């Protein structure tokens, strides 16, 4: 029995860690990475897609060859603005593009172009979109992250228990508790600090993170009441666990808060 419990928890931990890694590597805030060959130098770069206010966002590219220069082009997104260009600033071995800061939830699209001997090297085929946000205090961010992945771990473990026809009530209860605290208490607090609103999902907006949280919660509430009546309930617990896994595979911050600059006309 102890070996079985250990294996069940191990599987749940591996699935949760995999989802955490996937979340880290996907989504609209994950930096865009790549490499470019400029004559004899291989340049690796990391173009950021989110930055805390209140300052311009420095996008740094390390290029030891002092003959390499460049510029960046940018405009607000979404907007009818014309593209603007500005030179990259060299600081020792780094070329830096300072993306003009915007209000919280304001976005800018940009492209960096390196140059040498009249040759141009564009670092991304499509423009990169960066979103500005306000700082979020650690007392809100750390519990949110911990509780959300605790909910994912408990959800997965509850689903495994349901498949194995074990007791599911306590696991369902703790999944619901951690999910409510992480997603509906600390989640809106973070949203308020970062972008000025507690909730930007339905019916107020299209924030997919808020919407998928609410959607999964519905299934876990149903699963909780079913498991309370039958401590070995299977169907709704499995369904809720699968829904939870699916929403964790949806990139974080997709369709998140943004300022629609098209309402203001071109700049």
C-alpha positions as CSV (number, residue, x, y, z in Angstrom):
1,X,0.0,0.0,0.0
2,X,2.8,2.4,0.9
3,X,4.6,1.7,-2.4
4,X,1.4,2.3,-4.3
5,X,0.8,5.6,-2.6
6,X,4.4,6.6,-3.3
7,X,4.1,5.7,-7.0
8,X,0.8,7.7,-7.2
9,X,2.4,10.8,-5.7
10,X,5.5,10.4,-7.8
11,X,3.3,10.3,-11.0
12,X,1.4,13.4,-9.8
13,X,4.6,15.3,-9.1
14,X,6.1,14.4,-12.5
15,X,3.0,15.6,-14.3
16,X,2.9,18.8,-12.2
17,X,6.6,19.5,-12.9
18,X,6.1,18.9,-16.6
19,X,3.2,21.3,-16.7
20,X,5.3,23.9,-14.8
21,X,8.1,23.6,-17.3
22,X,5.7,23.8,-20.2
23,X,4.2,27.0,-18.7
24,X,7.7,28.4,-18.3
25,X,8.6,27.8,-21.9
26,X,5.3,28.9,-23.6
27,X,3.1,31.9,-23.6
28,X,3.2,35.5,-24.7
29,X,5.6,36.6,-21.9
30,X,8.3,34.1,-22.6
31,X,11.4,35.7,-24.1
32,X,12.1,35.1,-27.8
33,X,15.5,33.4,-28.2
34,X,17.6,32.8,-31.2
35,X,21.1,33.0,-32.8
36,X,22.5,34.9,-35.7
37,X,25.9,34.5,-37.5
38,X,27.6,37.8,-38.3
39,X,30.8,36.9,-40.1
40,X,33.0,35.1,-37.6
41,X,30.8,35.8,-34.5
42,X,27.8,33.8,-33.3
43,X,25.4,36.0,-31.4
44,X,22.8,34.5,-29.1
45,X,20.0,36.8,-28.1
46,X,17.0,36.9,-25.7
47,X,14.3,39.4,-26.6
48,X,12.0,40.2,-23.6
49,X,8.2,40.3,-23.9
50,X,7.3,41.7,-20.5
51,X,8.8,44.4,-18.3
52,X,7.9,46.2,-15.0
53,X,7.4,49.9,-15.0
54,X,8.4,52.7,-14.4
55,X,11.3,52.8,-16.9
56,X,12.1,52.1,-20.5
57,X,12.6,48.4,-21.2
58,X,16.2,47.6,-22.0
59,X,16.6,44.8,-24.6
60,X,20.2,43.7,-24.6
61,X,22.2,41.9,-27.3
62,X,25.8,40.9,-26.6
63,X,28.0,41.6,-29.6
64,X,31.8,41.7,-28.8
65,X,32.7,42.9,-32.3
66,X,32.7,46.7,-31.9
67,X,32.0,47.2,-35.6
68,X,28.6,45.7,-35.2
69,X,25.9,48.3,-34.7
70,X,22.2,48.5,-35.4
71,X,18.9,50.0,-34.7
72,X,15.4,49.0,-33.6
73,X,12.0,49.9,-35.0
74,X,8.9,50.1,-32.8
75,X,5.3,51.2,-32.4
76,X,2.5,50.8,-29.9
77,X,0.3,47.7,-30.3
78,X,-2.4,47.5,-31.3
79,X,-2.4,50.9,-33.0
80,X,-2.4,52.8,-36.2
81,X,1.0,54.4,-35.3
82,X,3.8,54.7,-37.9
83,X,6.9,52.7,-37.3
84,X,9.7,54.7,-35.5
85,X,13.4,53.9,-35.5
86,X,16.1,54.6,-33.0
87,X,19.8,53.5,-32.8
88,X,21.0,50.8,-30.5
89,X,23.1,52.1,-27.7
90,X,26.5,50.3,-27.1
91,X,27.6,49.7,-23.6
92,X,30.9,47.7,-23.7
93,X,30.0,44.4,-25.3
94,X,26.2,45.0,-25.3
95,X,23.9,46.7,-27.8
96,X,20.8,48.0,-26.1
97,X,17.4,48.9,-27.4
98,X,15.4,51.0,-24.9
99,X,11.7,50.3,-25.6
100,X,9.7,53.4,-24.5
101,X,7.7,52.6,-21.4
102,X,3.9,52.5,-21.5
103,X,1.2,52.6,-18.9
104,X,0.4,49.2,-17.2
105,X,-1.1,46.8,-19.8
106,X,0.3,49.0,-22.6
107,X,2.1,47.0,-25.4
108,X,4.8,47.9,-27.9
109,X,5.9,45.8,-30.9
110,X,9.5,46.0,-31.9
111,X,12.2,44.5,-34.2
112,X,15.9,44.7,-33.7
113,X,18.3,45.0,-36.6
114,X,22.0,44.5,-36.4
115,X,24.3,45.9,-39.0
116,X,27.9,45.4,-40.1
117,X,29.6,46.4,-43.4
118,X,26.3,47.6,-44.8
119,X,24.7,44.2,-44.2
120,X,21.5,44.0,-42.1
121,X,20.5,41.1,-39.7
122,X,16.9,41.2,-38.5
123,X,16.7,39.2,-35.2
124,X,13.0,38.2,-35.6
125,X,11.0,37.6,-38.7
126,X,7.9,38.9,-37.0
127,X,7.9,41.9,-34.5
128,X,8.2,41.0,-30.8
129,X,5.3,42.3,-28.6
130,X,6.3,43.5,-25.1
131,X,3.7,44.3,-22.4
132,X,4.5,46.7,-19.6
133,X,3.2,46.0,-16.1
134,X,3.5,47.3,-12.6
135,X,5.6,45.5,-10.0
136,X,3.8,42.8,-8.0
137,X,4.9,42.4,-4.3
138,X,6.5,39.0,-3.4
139,X,3.9,38.5,-0.6
140,X,1.2,38.1,-3.3
141,X,3.2,36.5,-6.1
142,X,4.9,33.7,-4.0
143,X,1.7,32.3,-2.4
144,X,-0.1,32.5,-5.8
145,X,2.5,30.4,-7.6
146,X,2.7,27.9,-4.7
147,X,-1.0,27.5,-4.4
148,X,-1.7,27.2,-8.1
149,X,0.9,24.4,-8.5
150,X,-0.3,22.8,-5.2
151,X,-3.8,22.8,-6.7
152,X,-2.4,21.2,-9.9
153,X,-0.5,18.5,-7.9
154,X,-3.6,17.7,-5.7
155,X,-5.9,17.7,-8.8
156,X,-3.6,15.2,-10.6
157,X,-3.4,13.1,-7.4
158,X,-7.2,13.1,-7.1
159,X,-7.6,12.1,-10.7
160,X,-5.2,9.1,-10.1
161,X,-7.1,8.2,-7.0
162,X,-10.4,8.2,-8.9
163,X,-8.9,6.0,-11.7
164,X,-7.6,3.6,-9.0
165,X,-11.0,3.6,-7.3
166,X,-9.4,5.0,-4.1
167,X,-11.0,7.6,-1.8
168,X,-11.2,11.0,-3.5
169,X,-13.0,13.3,-1.1
170,X,-10.1,14.8,0.9
171,X,-8.0,15.2,-2.2
172,X,-11.0,16.9,-3.9
173,X,-11.5,19.2,-0.9
174,X,-7.9,20.3,-0.8
175,X,-7.7,20.8,-4.5
176,X,-10.7,23.1,-4.3
177,X,-9.3,25.0,-1.3
178,X,-5.9,25.6,-2.9
179,X,-7.4,26.5,-6.3
180,X,-9.8,29.0,-4.8
181,X,-7.0,30.6,-2.7
182,X,-4.5,30.7,-5.6
183,X,-6.8,31.5,-8.5
184,X,-9.6,33.6,-6.9
185,X,-7.9,35.3,-4.0
186,X,-4.2,35.9,-4.8
187,X,-4.8,35.8,-8.6
188,X,-7.0,38.9,-8.7
189,X,-4.7,40.6,-6.2
190,X,-1.8,40.1,-8.6
191,X,-3.9,41.3,-11.5
192,X,-4.8,44.4,-9.6
193,X,-1.2,45.2,-8.8
194,X,0.1,44.5,-12.3
195,X,-2.6,45.9,-14.5
196,X,-5.1,47.8,-12.3
197,X,-8.1,45.5,-12.4
198,X,-9.0,42.6,-10.1
199,X,-10.7,40.6,-12.9
200,X,-10.4,40.9,-16.7
201,X,-12.1,37.7,-17.7
202,X,-15.8,37.1,-18.6
203,X,-17.9,39.2,-18.5
204,X,-15.5,42.1,-18.3
205,X,-12.8,41.1,-20.8
206,X,-11.1,38.3,-22.7
207,X,-8.3,37.4,-20.3
208,X,-7.9,33.7,-20.9
209,X,-6.1,33.1,-17.6
210,X,-9.1,34.4,-15.7
211,X,-11.6,32.6,-17.9
212,X,-9.9,29.2,-17.7
213,X,-9.7,29.6,-13.9
214,X,-13.4,30.1,-13.6
215,X,-14.1,27.3,-16.1
216,X,-12.0,24.8,-14.1
217,X,-13.5,25.9,-10.8
218,X,-17.0,25.0,-12.0
219,X,-15.9,21.4,-12.5
220,X,-14.1,21.2,-9.2
221,X,-17.1,22.5,-7.3
222,X,-19.3,19.7,-8.9
223,X,-16.6,17.1,-8.2
224,X,-16.4,18.2,-4.6
225,X,-20.1,17.8,-3.9
226,X,-20.1,14.5,-5.7
227,X,-17.2,13.2,-3.7
228,X,-18.7,14.5,-0.5
229,X,-21.7,12.3,-1.1
230,X,-19.5,9.4,-2.3
231,X,-15.9,9.4,-1.0
232,X,-14.9,7.1,-3.9
233,X,-16.6,9.1,-6.6
234,X,-14.8,8.7,-9.9
235,X,-16.5,10.3,-12.9
236,X,-16.6,14.0,-12.0
237,X,-13.2,13.9,-10.2
238,X,-11.6,12.5,-13.3
239,X,-13.3,15.0,-15.6
240,X,-12.2,17.9,-13.3
241,X,-8.6,16.6,-13.2
242,X,-8.5,16.4,-17.0
243,X,-9.9,19.9,-17.3
244,X,-7.3,21.2,-14.9
245,X,-4.5,19.5,-16.9
246,X,-5.8,21.0,-20.1
247,X,-6.0,24.6,-18.8
248,X,-2.4,24.3,-17.5
249,X,-1.4,23.4,-21.0
250,X,-2.9,26.6,-22.3
251,X,-0.2,29.3,-22.4
252,X,-0.3,31.6,-19.4
253,X,-1.4,35.3,-19.9
254,X,-2.9,34.6,-23.4
255,X,-5.4,37.3,-24.4
256,X,-4.4,39.2,-21.2
257,X,-5.0,42.8,-20.3
258,X,-4.0,45.3,-23.0
259,X,-4.6,48.9,-23.9
260,X,-6.3,49.3,-27.3
261,X,-4.3,52.2,-28.8
262,X,-6.5,52.1,-31.9
263,X,-9.1,54.1,-29.9
264,X,-6.7,57.1,-29.8
265,X,-5.7,57.3,-33.4
266,X,-2.1,57.2,-34.8
267,X,0.8,58.7,-32.9
